[in-house]
Each structure stands twice: as structure tokens, then as C-alpha cells.
């Protein structure tokens, strides 16, 4: 029986490869809304971040979502995403 490959994605902050299920996807929907996508299936342009506080801090400090999502992300939106991201952080 042939083994299935597990999807791999690169963390935006650390640039390390992880299994897709170990990362959290942040998506810009076709309507322009930026939100966290815990299912990984929402339509739109996405970026993957490790489920750690440190990784999100790097993303926020360097404003990495601006380039990854090809849109301007405001400081207020980063704060909102940070609060929502905290619910998914691995302890």
C-alpha cells in the first residue's frame, strides 16, 4: 500500500517547514477581510504561522502579513488577530 504524503507548509515567521495541520492559516478573503482560518479551507490568499506566541510576535513586528497577503494590514488589525491567535496557541 502506498503511503500518502502529508502536506507541508512554511511558517511565515520562522521560515521552517511544518506539517500543514501544525500551523495556523491567516487568510485574506476575496472580499478583503483578514481573519484566522482554523480549518485551513477558507477561500482567499493565505499565509501560515506556527502556533507559538513568538512566531506571531515576529509576524507583527516585521509586518510580514502585508507582503504575504498582498494588502495593507493596519496595526489595529494586527491587535485583533493577536487576540484571536492567542486562542489557538499551543502551550
HUZI-V600788 format. One record per residue. N is the residue number from 1. RES is the residue in one small letter. PSI is psi as a letter, one per 30 degrees, with the letter a starting at -180 (NA if undefined). D_LAST is the distance of its C-alpha to the last C-alpha in whole Angstrom. Layout:
BEGIN
<<N & RES & PSI & D_LAST> <N & RES & PSI & D_LAST>>
END
This chain:
BEGIN
<<1 & x & k & 36> <2 & x & k & 35> <3 & x & k & 31> <4 & x & k & 29> <5 & x & k & 27> <6 & x & k & 24> <7 & x & k & 24> <8 & x & k & 22> <9 & x & l & 21> <10 & x & k & 21> <11 & x & k & 18> <12 & x & e & 20> <13 & x & e & 18> <14 & x & f & 18> <15 & x & g & 21> <16 & x & l & 19> <17 & x & k & 20> <18 & x & l & 17> <19 & x & k & 18> <20 & x & e & 19> <21 & x & f & 16> <22 & x & f & 13> <23 & x & l & 14> <24 & x & k & 14> <25 & x & k & 18> <26 & x & k & 20> <27 & x & k & 23> <28 & x & j & 27> <29 & x & l & 29> <30 & x & f & 32> <31 & x & f & 33> <32 & x & g & 31> <33 & x & k & 28> <34 & x & k & 25> <35 & x & l & 22> <36 & x & k & 18> <37 & x & j & 19> <38 & x & f & 17> <39 & x & f & 20> <40 & x & g & 21> <41 & x & f & 24> <42 & x & k & 26> <43 & x & k & 29> <44 & x & l & 29> <45 & x & k & 28> <46 & x & l & 24> <47 & x & k & 22> <48 & x & k & 18> <49 & x & k & 15> <50 & x & k & 12> <51 & x & h & 9> <52 & x & k & 8> <53 & x & e & 9> <54 & x & e & 12> <55 & x & e & 13> <56 & x & e & 14> <57 & x & e & 15> <58 & x & e & 18> <59 & x & e & 19> <60 & x & e & 20> <61 & x & e & 21> <62 & x & f & 23> <63 & x & h & 24> <64 & x & f & 23> <65 & x & f & 23> <66 & x & e & 27> <67 & x & e & 28> <68 & x & e & 26> <69 & x & f & 27> <70 & x & h & 31> <71 & x & l & 31> <72 & x & k & 30> <73 & x & k & 27> <74 & x & l & 27> <75 & x & e & 25> <76 & x & e & 25> <77 & x & e & 24> <78 & x & e & 21> <79 & x & e & 20> <80 & x & e & 20> <81 & x & e & 18> <82 & x & e & 15> <83 & x & e & 15> <84 & x & e & 15> <85 & x & e & 12> <86 & x & f & 10> <87 & x & f & 10> <88 & x & f & 9> <89 & x & k & 6> <90 & x & k & 4> <91 & x & NA & 0>>
END
